[in-house]
Structures are given as structure tokens and as C-alpha cells.
Amino acid sequence: MMNKIERRRVLKSLGAISIGAAAGSLTNSAELEVVYNVDKPKLQTDVLVVGGGTAGVIAAIQAGRMGTNTILVENGSQLGGTTTTGGVSFPGIFHAWGKQIIGGIGWELVMECVTLNDGKLPNFSIIPNNTSVRHWRHQVAVNGPLYALLAEEKCMEAGVDIRYYETPMEVSYNNGQWTVQTIGKGVQAEIKCKQIIDCTGNAFVTSLAGFSVLREADTQPGSLIFRIGGYDFEDLDLAEIPKRFHGVLRQNMINNLKLKTPQGPFPPSVPYGYVYVPGADSTTSMTHTKANLEGRENLLELLRTLRTFPGCEKIRILDIQTETAVRETFRIEGEYQVTHEDYVQGKVFQDAVSHSFYPIDLHRNGKSIYQEFLKPGVVASIPLRALIPKNSKNLLVAGRCISSDRLANSALRVQASCMGMGQAAGAAAVLAHQRNVTPIDVPVAEVQALIEEYGGIVPR
């Protein structure tokens, strides 16, 4: 396990190598080299987590903390996914009806991020009534870049081998072992492992492995998140601005400290705006490129339009996310499919491994949002079977590609729920490896006990 001191030594040695290389170039010591060869390492690990987003980070930390050899493959340049690269830096929801329902490693990471940023938590004792106190008031504002740093640190402290800029291209299973071929910058790696956790959000590994995945004909839009400045919402004459632009102008300036309720104020939310990207798909480099190009095109058009309105002539972009955040692509066909009815009735499964609390939240290509709020006291649960692709061996998923129908998935996809799934998948994968069985054969009580040992909350 790499501790902080060892990490500093590694970084210091890398710095020394860089300085030496620079000094050599200044003395004209450059030499001709052969054409660059692609590195083709062959790696062996116990658990392979693919996708370093909301669920994958937690799954990898859980596995690593248990002393299991763990590799985390991420095709981007940082960890955190939706919370960091996607810009949705207000994860939730960890509390329901005045009680914490999701904890563990995800909550630990969020709390450390809030503390190190001198942030504030919402008053979780205030019960949402879906009128003056909406569910989003219980989301926790975090500093996205700081979250990425802390997630990386916790992975390294747990001994997780992080491999950025790589993505799977072939997945096969033989003699109780997975072989995953990945490709990246100057690298074609072969990774052999006992257990895989697919945290791609798109069920990409599950599909490559030959298992069924599901997708709607019409998927929810993605969102490209940004911040703009150069105007004061309070001074705008909204009568001079078309109503369809009021929301983005207001949301970008929102500050919950000004939103008083009979129960008291809430801490500040994260001011932001977003443009919808219909059909945004992050499954392949081509579809993801298309989503990003459309999002940036839509934002540029919005900027130019806003600057034509009175009081908005000096509007400028302050920040823009590097990627469009995606809500919906593929889901697995699991050993169990969580249904809309399961979710809204708060069904507690015998093999429940985490809670989920969020309204049904289906975005309809930027025209409307269908929401269905849970009744007082209702909290949904997630069964382990929904994280296991049907008829698979030594394979789990965690995150929005969980086996579920579309309406249930529109609520299950949020960050706190995905963190809970990630911890459950990490625990199940390690126990399966230790017992030399497939996850469906691990005693559920052992998985539940392990989750609780590491601070998680199991539905009872």
C-alpha cells in the first residue's frame, strides 16, 4: 500500500528525472531514437474496476482497503465522473426524512471535501415537502477539482493501481479468469483478473463480454454545465427578456442563503447553468465527441443570444465543463430488474445492499421533466442481484447501468445511490474472489456485514 510519504518520493524522483532531461537538452545532448514502440504490458490483478466515475472510485477504494490487488481503468484524465468532469458538483441524496440513508466511503469522501473547502452542510432535519423545501436542497455542494484530488489520494492510499487514458477493446472469460485488452496512449495492455466491476455507466464492459444490454429508443438529454458572469439578475427587466431564458439566468446566480423558509436558511448551492444536448451518448469516442460538439455549439448560440437582451450585453463565459454530462445510455439485463413499482413503494429486498432516495426524474429532451416524488417515509433499496448481469460469472456493475426499468433508473442514476452501489459491488467482488466463487453465490449476509464494517448503511 502506498502511503503519502511514498507517494511524495515517487513524485520527487519523477521531478528529478524531468530536470535531468531538461538539462541534457540545454547542452545539446539529444540523440536520435528509434521509432517509438507501443508498450504492451501484461498485468495480473484480483479485481479490475473499469470506469473511475461516481461508482467506480468507491468500488476501487473498497476493494483496495480490503487488501485486494485492484486496478482502476479510466479513459479520462481524472476521477469523479459526473461530480468532477461532468460538473454536477452537488452529489445527493444521502438523507431522507431526517435520517441518513447512504453512508460509507462515498460519504467519507464528500465530508472530507466539504471540510477541506470550509463548506457547509444542509439542515438534513428539515423534511422536504416538495413545495418550499425541494429535494435538491439536501444535495451537498462540493468543490469539484478538490473532490478529484481527494478521490485520487484515497485510491492511491488503498493501493489501487490507477490507469488513465485507457479503455477496454476486448473482454473474454476462460477457466475462471477474465482477460481484458485495453488500449490507450502508446499502450496496449492485457489485464487478467478474477473479478470485474463495470462502472462505465454505459454497461460497456458487460456488452463487450457478450451479455445483453438494454436501451430506450429515445434517451434523456445530456447537459453541458457552465457558469456565466457580467450581469446582475436582480437588476434585469425580465419583461424585456423572453421567458424561456429566465431559468438559466436565475439558476446561474442562485444562492440558497437568500431563500428563507420558516425552518431557516440553507447553505449556498453551486451557481451554474446548462444547455441540453438531446440524445447525448458517451458510449463510444464518436458518440461522445458528437455530444460534446453539440453541447458547445448550443452554448455558443445561447451566449450570443443572451447578449442581445437589455442588461445582458456584457455576459461572458466564466467556466465550462470539458464534457457533456450524460443521463442515460445502456442498462444491463440483470438477475433482477428494479421496477418503477419497486422504487416508489420502497420495497426492501432480501438481498438489499444500499438505499436510493431521489424522485423519479425523467428529462424529455429539454421540453419538460416528469417527476414523481416519493411518499413520506418511503426510501427505495437496491438488491445485489440488480448489479449482476444475467447468467454472468465474476462480473458486477455499479452506477447508472444497473438493471432497472426506465422510470426507476431515472432516480437510481444519481450520485449518492451510485456511491452506495459502488461500495456494495466492491465488497461483493472481494468476497467472491476470496471464496473463489461468482458474486451471485456469495452469502448476502456477508456482503451486508462487510458494507456495514466500512461505514455503509444496509436497508433493513
Residue pairs with C-beta under 8 A, 6 or more apart in sequence:
1 64
1 157
1 158
1 159
2 10
2 156
2 157
2 159
3 157
4 153
4 157
7 156
24 30
36 186
38 186
38 187
38 188
39 186
39 187
39 188
39 189
40 187
40 188
40 189
40 190
41 187
41 189
41 190
42 189
42 190
42 192
43 71
43 189
43 190
43 191
43 192
44 69
44 191
44 192
44 193
45 69
45 70
45 71
45 161
45 191
45 192
45 193
46 63
46 68
46 69
46 70
46 193
46 194
46 195
46 430
46 433
47 60
47 63
47 68
47 69
47 70
47 71
47 193
47 194
47 195
47 196
47 197
47 426
47 429
47 430
47 433
48 70
48 71
48 73
48 178
48 180
48 191
48 193
48 195
48 196
48 197
49 56
49 59
49 60
49 63
49 70
49 71
49 72
49 73
49 196
49 197
49 199
49 426
50 56
50 73
50 168
50 180
50 196
50 197
50 198
50 199
50 200
50 204
50 205
51 73
51 74
51 81
51 198
51 199
51 200
51 201
51 399
52 60
52 72
52 73
52 74
52 76
52 78
52 79
52 80
52 81
52 151
52 162
52 199
53 74
53 79
53 80
53 81
53 82
53 199
53 201
53 399
53 418
54 80
54 81
54 82
54 83
54 91
54 399
54 415
54 418
54 419
54 422
55 199
55 201
55 398
55 399
55 418
55 419
55 421
55 422
55 425
56 72
56 74
56 79
56 81
56 197
56 199
56 398
56 399
56 422
57 72
57 79
57 80
57 81
57 109
57 151
57 154
57 155
57 422
58 104
58 105
58 106
58 109
58 398
58 419
58 422
58 423
58 426
59 197
59 199
59 398
59 422
59 423
59 425
59 426
59 429
60 70
60 72
60 155
60 158
60 160
60 426
61 105
61 154
61 155
61 158
61 160
61 426
62 105
62 422
62 423
62 426
62 427
62 430
62 454
63 70
63 158
63 160
63 197
63 426
63 429
63 430
64 70
64 155
64 158
64 159
64 160
65 105
65 158
65 454
66 426
66 427
66 430
67 159
68 430
68 433
69 159
69 161
70 158
70 159
70 160
70 161
71 160
71 161
71 163
71 191
71 193
72 155
72 160
72 161
72 162
72 163
73 163
73 166
73 167
73 168
73 180
73 182
73 191
74 162
74 163
74 164
74 165
74 166
75 164
75 165
75 166
75 167
75 184
76 85
76 164
76 165
76 323
77 164
77 165
78 84
78 85
78 148
78 152
78 164
79 148
79 151
79 152
79 155
79 162
80 144
80 147
80 148
80 151
81 201
82 88
82 325
82 415
83 89
83 91
83 142
83 144
83 147
83 415
84 144
84 145
84 147
84 148
84 151
85 321
85 322
85 323
86 225
86 321
86 323
86 324
86 325
86 326
87 144
87 225
87 272
87 321
87 325
88 225
88 325
88 415
89 141
89 142
89 143
89 144
89 147
89 270
90 136
90 139
90 140
90 141
90 142
90 269
90 270
91 106
91 110
91 139
91 140
91 142
91 414
91 415
91 416
91 419
92 135
92 136
92 138
92 139
92 140
92 358
92 414
92 415
92 416
93 102
93 135
93 138
93 139
93 357
93 358
93 414
93 416
94 100
94 101
94 102
94 103
94 106
94 107
94 110
94 138
94 140
94 416
95 101
95 124
95 138
95 357
96 355
96 357
96 374
96 379
97 127
97 376
97 377
97 379
98 124
98 125
98 126
98 127
100 107
100 124
100 457
101 355
101 357
101 379
101 457
102 354
102 355
102 356
102 357
102 416
102 417
102 419
102 420
102 456
102 457
103 455
103 456
103 457
104 419
104 420
104 423
104 451
104 454
104 455
104 456
104 457
105 154
105 419
105 422
105 423
105 454
105 455
105 456
106 415
106 416
106 419
106 420
106 422
106 423
107 419
107 455
108 455
109 147
109 150
109 151
109 154
110 140
110 142
110 147
112 150
113 119
113 142
113 143
113 146
113 147
113 150
114 120
114 121
114 140
114 141
114 142
116 146
116 150
117 142
117 143
117 146
119 140
119 141
119 142
119 143
119 267
120 141
120 267
120 268
121 140
121 267
122 137
122 138
122 139
122 140
122 266
122 267
123 263
123 264
123 266
124 138
126 133
126 137
126 261
126 263
126 264
127 133
127 376
128 134
128 135
128 137
128 138
130 373
132 261
132 262
133 261
133 263
135 358
135 359
135 373
136 269
137 256
137 266
137 269
139 269
141 267
141 268
141 269
141 270
152 162
155 162
156 162
163 182
163 184
163 189
164 184
165 184
165 185
165 187
166 182
166 183
166 184
166 187
166 189
167 182
167 183
167 184
168 180
168 181
168 182
168 204
168 205
168 208
169 181
169 182
169 183
169 208
170 179
170 180
170 181
170 208
171 178
171 179
171 180
171 181
171 196
171 205
171 208
171 209
172 178
172 179
172 209
173 179
173 209
173 393
173 394
176 194
176 393
176 394
176 436
177 192
177 193
177 194
178 192
178 193
178 194
178 195
178 196
178 209
178 394
178 395
179 190
179 191
179 192
180 190
180 191
180 192
180 193
180 196
180 205
181 188
181 189
181 190
181 191
182 188
182 189
182 191
183 189
194 394
194 432
194 433
195 394
195 395
195 396
195 429
195 430
195 432
195 433
195 439
196 205
196 209
196 394
196 395
196 396
196 429
197 396
197 397
197 398
197 422
197 425
197 426
197 429
198 204
198 205
198 206
198 332
198 395
198 396
198 397
198 398
198 401
199 397
199 398
199 399
199 422
199 425
200 399
200 401
201 282
201 326
201 329
201 399
201 400
201 401
202 282
202 283
202 329
202 330
202 401
203 213
203 329
203 330
203 331
203 332
203 397
203 401
204 283
204 330
205 395
206 213
206 332
206 389
206 392
206 395
206 397
206 401
207 213
207 330
209 389
209 392
209 395
211 332
211 333
211 389
211 390
211 391
211 392
211 395
212 332
212 333
212 389
212 390
213 330
213 331
213 332
213 333
213 401
214 330
214 331
214 332
214 333
215 329
215 330
215 331
216 328
216 406
218 279
218 365
219 279
219 280
219 281
219 327
219 328
219 329
220 327
220 328
220 362
220 363
220 364
220 365
220 410
221 276
221 277
221 278
221 279
221 280
221 327
221 363
221 365
221 366
222 276
222 277
222 280
222 282
222 291
222 295
222 324
222 325
222 326
222 327
223 274
223 275
223 276
223 277
223 280
223 295
223 324
223 325
223 327
224 274
224 275
224 277
224 292
224 295
224 296
224 298
224 299
224 320
224 321
224 324
224 325
225 272
225 273
225 274
225 320
225 321
225 325
226 272
226 273
226 274
226 275
226 299
226 317
226 318
226 319
226 320
226 321
227 252
227 271
227 272
227 273
227 317
227 318
227 319
227 320
228 252
228 273
228 303
228 306
228 315
228 316
228 317
228 318
229 315
229 316
229 318
230 312
230 314
230 315
230 316
231 249
231 311
231 312
231 314
231 315
232 253
232 311
233 249
233 250
233 252
233 253
235 311
236 249
236 310
236 311
236 312
237 310
237 311
238 246
240 309
240 310
240 311
241 249
241 309
241 310
241 311
241 312
245 305
245 306
245 309
248 273
248 274
248 302
249 273
249 306
249 312
251 271
251 272
251 273
252 271
252 272
252 273
253 271
254 269
254 271
255 268
255 269
255 271
256 265
256 266
256 267
256 268
256 269
257 265
257 266
257 267
257 268
259 265
259 266
275 295
275 298
275 299
275 302
276 298
276 363
276 365
276 366
277 291
277 294
277 295
277 298
277 324
278 294
278 365
278 366
279 291
279 365
280 291
280 294
280 295
280 324
280 325
280 326
280 327
281 287
281 288
281 290
281 291
281 326
281 329
282 288
282 291
282 323
282 324
282 326
282 329
283 329
283 330
288 323
288 324
291 324
291 326
292 323
292 324
294 324
295 324
296 320
299 317
299 320
303 315
303 316
303 317
306 312
306 315
307 313
307 314
307 315
327 363
327 400
327 410
327 413
328 400
328 406
328 409
328 410
328 413
329 401
330 401
331 400
331 401
331 402
331 403
331 404
331 409
332 389
332 390
332 397
332 401
332 402
332 403
333 389
333 390
333 403
334 385
334 386
334 387
334 388
334 389
334 390
334 397
334 402
334 403
335 385
335 386
335 388
335 389
335 390
335 403
335 440
336 349
336 383
336 385
336 386
336 403
337 386
337 403
337 404
337 405
338 380
338 382
338 383
338 386
338 402
338 403
338 404
338 405
338 408
338 409
338 412
339 404
339 405
339 408
340 360
340 405
340 407
340 408
341 347
342 380
342 408
343 356
343 360
343 380
343 404
343 407
343 408
343 411
343 412
344 360
344 372
344 374
344 375
344 378
344 380
345 378
346 374
346 377
346 378
346 379
346 380
346 381
347 380
347 381
348 381
348 459
348 460
349 381
349 382
349 383
349 385
349 459
350 383
350 444
351 383
351 384
351 385
351 444
352 381
352 382
352 383
352 384
352 448
352 458
352 459
353 382
353 383
353 384
353 387
353 420
353 421
353 424
353 427
353 428
353 444
353 447
353 448
353 451
353 458
354 381
354 382
354 417
354 420
354 421
354 423
354 424
354 451
354 456
354 457
354 458
354 459
355 379
355 380
355 381
355 382
355 417
355 420
355 457
355 459
356 379
356 380
356 381
356 382
356 411
356 412
356 414
356 416
356 417
356 420
357 374
357 379
357 380
357 416
357 417
358 411
358 412
358 414
358 417
359 371
359 372
359 373
359 374
359 411
360 370
360 371
360 372
360 373
360 407
360 408
360 410
360 411
361 369
361 370
361 371
361 410
361 411
361 414
362 369
362 370
362 371
362 406
362 407
362 410
363 369
364 370
372 407
374 380
379 459
380 408
380 411
380 412
381 459
382 402
382 412
382 417
382 420
382 421
382 424
384 424
384 428
384 439
384 444
384 447
385 403
385 440
386 402
386 403
386 404
387 396
387 397
387 398
387 402
387 403
387 421
387 424
387 425
387 428
387 439
388 395
388 396
388 397
388 439
388 440
389 395
389 397
389 403
390 403
392 438
393 438
394 432
394 438
394 439
395 439
396 425
396 428
396 429
396 439
397 403
397 425
398 418
398 421
398 422
398 424
398 425
398 426
399 413
399 418
399 421
399 422
400 409
400 412
400 413
400 418
402 409
402 412
402 421
404 412
411 417
420 456
420 457
423 451
423 454
423 456
424 447
424 451
424 456
427 447
427 450
427 451
427 454
427 456
428 439
428 442
428 447
429 439
430 450
431 439
431 442
431 446
431 447
431 450
432 438
432 439
432 441
432 442
435 441
435 442
448 458
451 457
451 458
452 458
